[in-house]
Amino acid sequence: MVKRHLKRLTAPKSWKIKRKGITFVTRPRPGMHSKKNSISLNLVLRDMLSYAKTTRDVKMILADKGVLVDKKQVKDHRFSVGVMDIIEIPKINKCFRVLLNKKGNICLVEIKGDETKIKLCKIVEKTVIKKGKIQLNLNDGRNIIIDKNNYKTGDTLAIQLPEKKIKEHLKFEKGSSVYLSGGKHKGESGIVEEIKDSMIKVKPKSGESFETSKKLAFVIGREKPIITLS
């Protein structure tokens, strides 16, 4: 049985929470995001946004249909949210994208307008199914079935919400704008200068180019990001 809580002192370093005081903190339910790159909705609303003082307050907000994740209503305070998820509080007209800052901490970036309807999903696997069609398996657990095999593992899909339709295909190639979800340069972004086997060379907006693992890169645009990063 999975425990519902864990000690604050042993919580992932990416969680920007107070380490002293109350001993335990809400453990996110297992989901598609890794433990270190995800956090419970309870901690988002209570500790990060300060929209609630207690877990009981959070439960009341959720019961009142107060929160959407990727345009879908969520009632579970332990629901796990992670990088690129969109958290929306319709009653106060606020919307945030979950990202990592340059210190590796989970952070929330406020977004507005049409951007609140765009979810970026990375293709992590492709599967051939019946009648020769292709199933794209995405990083957040979604599966999309396509007719033409024009997509590659590592590419990113800009998904229109709530319709869940592909709005744009962002290829993983030289000149792409990428965001790094792990490693020494976690939370940084830049332009891909070179792709060689499992490694890529990235040129950040400022500073010198560096090499990192290809699997840590998340394509976020062609030459420049199509989403707000800060």
N, C-alpha and C positions, 0 to 999 in steps of 0.2 A: 504494500500500500504506500502510495506517495504521500509524504508528509506535507501538510498545508502551510507550514512555516519553516523558516530557517533563520539562523542567528545573523543579526546585522553585520557582525564582525567578519563573518565568512561569506557574505553576499558578494557577487561578482563586483570587481573594481569598477566596471562600467556603470554601475548604479550610483547615481549622484544623490546619496542619502546620508543622513546623519548616522555615524557608526556607534555613537554612545547614546545612552538613555534607555528606551524600551529595548528589551533583549531580542525579541523576534520580529520578523518582517514577513509579509505575505509572499509566498512562493508562487510564481506563475504556473499555470497548468502546462504540461508538456505540449508543445506545438511544433510548427515547422521551423521556427527560429531557434538558433542555438541559445543556451542559457545565458551566455555572456553578452549576447547581442539582443536580448529581449528583457522585458520587465512586465510586471502585472499592471493591469489597468487601475487597480487600487492605488498603487504607488504613483502612477501618473497623475491621477486626479487629486490625491491627498498630499503627497510629498513634493511633486514637481510643479504642479499648477496651483496648488493651494486652493482648489475649488471646494474642498471638504476638510473638516478637521479630524474626523474619525472614519474608520472603516464602515461604521453604521451609516454615516452620511453618504458615503460612496454608494452603498447598496441602495439607498433611497433614490439617489440620482439615477442609477441604472434601472431601477424598477419603474421609474417615471419616464422611461424611454428617452433618457437624456443624453445618451452617447451612441455614436455610430463609429464603426471601424470599417474602413473601405466601403462606406455607404450602407453597411448592414448593422442593424441594431444588436447591441451586446448587453446582456444582463448579468453576466458572471464577473464579479470583481477580481477573480484570479485569471481572467482571460489574458493570454500572452500577446503582447504587441512588440514588434521588432522593426528593424531597419526597413524603410520605405513604406511602412503602414501609414494610413491616414486616419487620424482621430478627429472626429467632428462632434461639437456640442452645439446643435442647432438652435437651442433656446437663447443662447447668448451670441450666436453668429460667429463662433470661433472654430478654426480648423487648423490642425497641425500635422506635419509630416515627421515621422520618427527617423532620426539620423544619429550619427556619432560625431562628436566634436573632435578636434585635433588632439585632445587629451585621451581620447578613447572612451569618453563617457557618453551614455545614451542621452540625447537631447531632443528637444522639440522645436521645430522651426515653423512659425506661423505662415500659412499660405492662404491666398485669397483668389476669388474669381474662378476662371476655368481650371486653374491648377488643382483645385480641390476635387476635380473629377478625373484626374489622371494618376494612375498607379503604375509605377515602373516595376516590372517583374523580369527577373533574369531566367533564361532558359538553362536548366541544369541537366536535362536529359531529354532524349527523343526516343519514342517507341513506335514501331510499326504495328498497326492494328488491322482489323478486318477491312477487306476491300482495298488494301494498299494505302489507306489513309495514315497520316502521321499524327501522333499525339505528342504535344509539347508539354513537358513537365516543368513547372515553374518553381522558383525558390520559395514561394509562399504557400505551396501545396496545391495551387490551381493546376488544372489540366485543360489544354485547349486543343481541339482537333482541327487539323487543316488538310486541304486537298493537295496543295503544292508544297514540295519540300524545298522552300527557299530560305529556311531558317537553320541556324547553326547553334550548337551548344556554346554558351557564353554570350550570345546576342541578348539584347533587351527588348521587351515589348512594352509599349506605352498602352496600357489598358484603359479604355473609357469606362468609367463607373457611372451609374450602377449596371449599365448594359453588359459589361464584361467583354466588350468587343475590342479587337486590335485597332488602335488608332494610328500607331506608328511603329515601324520596325527599325531599331537602332542596331546596326551591325558592329560587331567587335572587330575593328580593323584599325590600321594606321590612320591617325588623325581624329580618332574618336575621343570624346570627352569621357573620362572615367572617374568613378568615385571608389575609394578603397575602404573595404569593410573589415579589414584585418591587417595584421603585421605591424611593422615598425611605423608605417605611415598611415595607420588607421585614421579615417576621418578626413584625409586629404583628397584633393581632386587635381586633375591635370589632363594633358593631352598625350595620347599614346604616340611615341616617336618610333618605336620599334617593337616587333613581336618576334620572339625567337624561342621555339619549342614551348616550354612551360613558363617562360619568363617574359616580362615586358619592360620597356623603358618608358618612364613617364616624365613629362616636363610640367612641373607645377606652375601656377600663376606667377610665383616669385621663388627664387632660389634655383639651385642646380638640379639637373635631371637625376633620377635614381631608378634602380631596378627593383622589381618586386615580382611576386608570383602572379601569374595570369589568373589563377582561380580566385584571387582576392579582389579583382577589378569588376566593377559594376558599371556598364555603359550607361551614361546619363544624357548623351546628346552627340550631335555631329559638330565637332569643333568647339562648341560651347554647350553648357548644361541647358536642358529644357525645364529644369525644376529649380526652385529656390533652395540654396544650400545654407544660408545664414540670414 
